[in-house]
């Protein structure tokens, strides 16, 4: 799915699928959905991707009609025939096109990209409704356990979130089952 492809049929199909997801999520009494923007073709630009996304995402926000929070997430840098979108700066700029936008901030993706997520959190605290955290390596892999070597200082992150009184969701986004268990043990040791 993509909300930034620039191809009308792809955009329409993606919107239709996401509207069904919204309906199902509301029926399940979910509180929040993170919508990935998708990828844009290499011959396009971040500016065009932002414009396509703002038009398509606004349709979804209108459809959700405040029954559920919709957010969109920053992505890691990946280039090829299609380019992942948005990076952190582009994510922040989307509020110029969609004033009522909300964000899911993926800390691991920020680490991979070498982006300053602390400043982004400070600048966008009210728009950030969910934070995905997982260990990651700058210019490397992500989505692995907090107990493994990586570039995330989880205690520093939590202390910062407490300092600014962040009150929304914080989601452990670790893919391996053993990493999930060990990450939860570490969290309990640090804050339990």
N, C-alpha and C positions, 0 to 999 in steps of 0.2 A: 504494500500500500504506500501511497505517497500523496501528500497534500501540496507538494512543490514541483511536481513533474512538468507542469505546463501543458500536459496532454489532457484535454477535456474528458475523454472517456476514462482515463485512469483516475483523474480527480473525482469524477462522479461516482465511479465504483468504490473508491476509497471512502468517500463521504457516506455512501449507502451502507457499507459495512460498519463504519464507525457509528452511524445512527443506530444500527442494530445493537452494537456493543453498549451504547448509552442506554437503550431500552432495557437490555438484560441486566446491566449494572444497577439501574434504578430498581428493577424488580428484586434484585438481591440485596437491596438496601446498602449498596456500596456508597462511600462518601466521596471518592475521588477516582478519576481516570487520568492516566498519563497517556497522551497521544503523541506518538513520534511523528515528526514532520515528514520523514522519508528522505529520499535522496533526489538531487536534481542532476540533470544531464550535464556533462562536462562543457558543453557549448553554451550553457546558461551562466547566470551570475548569482551571487548571494542576494543582490538587490531584487532581481526577478523572483528568486525563490521566496524572499520575504513577502513580496507582493502577492504571489500565488497563495502562499500559506495564509496570509492575513484574510484574504477573501474566503478561502475554504474553511479555515478554523472558525471564523466568525459565524458561518452557517451552522457549525456544530455547537458553538456557544448558544446561539439563538435556539437551536433545537433542544438543547438540554434545559433551557428555560429555568436556570437556577435550581433544578432538581438534583444536580450533582455537580461537583467542582471538576472542571476540565483544566488540565495543565498540559504544557509541552516541555520537553526535556532537551538539554544540551547534549551534543553527541561528540564522540572522539573524532579526531582528524583521520579521515580515510579518503584517499583520492583514487580515481580510476576513471572508468567510463561514466560513473555516477559519483557524486560528491555528497558525503554525509553533511547534514545541516540540522541545526545551527551550531556553531561554536558559541562560546560564552558571550562574546561581544555581540554577535548577531542575535542571540537570545534576548539580551537586554534591550537591543534596538527594536525588537518586535512590539514593545509597548507603545512606540510612537504610532504604529499602524493599528494596534488593537489595545486601546487604553484599559480595557477590563481583562487583559490576559493574566493568567496565573502560571507559575512555573513549578516544575519538578527540577531541582538542581541535582545533577549527578556529580558527586565529588570525585569519584574515580575517573570519570571522563575529563574533568578539569585537570587532575593530576597528569593523566596521559598527555594532555595538550600543553601542560606547563602554564595553566591559567590561574589567576589570582581569585580563587573562590571566596576568600574572606571579604575582599572588597565588594564582590558581587552580592554577597549575603547582606552586607551592611547597606548597600545602595538599594536593594530590592526586597528587604525583609518582609514587607507586607504582601508582596506578590508571590513569594515562595510558599507553597502549600505542602510540599513534600521534598525531602532531601534523601536521595539514594546514596548510601555510603558502602564502600567496599575498598579493599586494598588495591593499589595500582602502582605501576612504575611509570615515571615520566618517559615518554616515547616508547612505552612497552605495553604489557598486557594489564588486564584489570579483571574485576569481578571475582577476586579470590579472598581468602580469609584474612581477618585482622591479625591473627597470630603469626602469619607468614611475613617474611621480609618484604617491605614495600615502602612507598613514600607517603603513606597516610599516617599522620600523628592523630590517632583517634581521640586520645584524651584531650589534646589541644583543641580539636574540633568541638567536642562536647562542652568543654569549659567555655569556649567562645560562644556557643549557642546559648548556654545558660546566662552568660554575661549580657547578651543582647535580648534575653527573654524570648527566644524563639518558642512558639507555642503550637506549631503544626506538626505534621507527620515526619518521622525519621525512619527510613526503611533500610534494613540490612539487605543488600542485593548481592549475595554470594551464591554461586552456582553449584559448587560441589557440596554434597551432604556433610562430609566430614568437616569441611571448612565452616559450614554453618554451625555445627555443634561446637567446634573449637572457638569460633568467634563469639558465640553466646557465652561460653565459659569465661572468655577474656573480659567481655562486657560486665558480667556478674562480678568478676574479681575486681575490676576497676571501680564499679559503681554500685555493687550489690550490698 
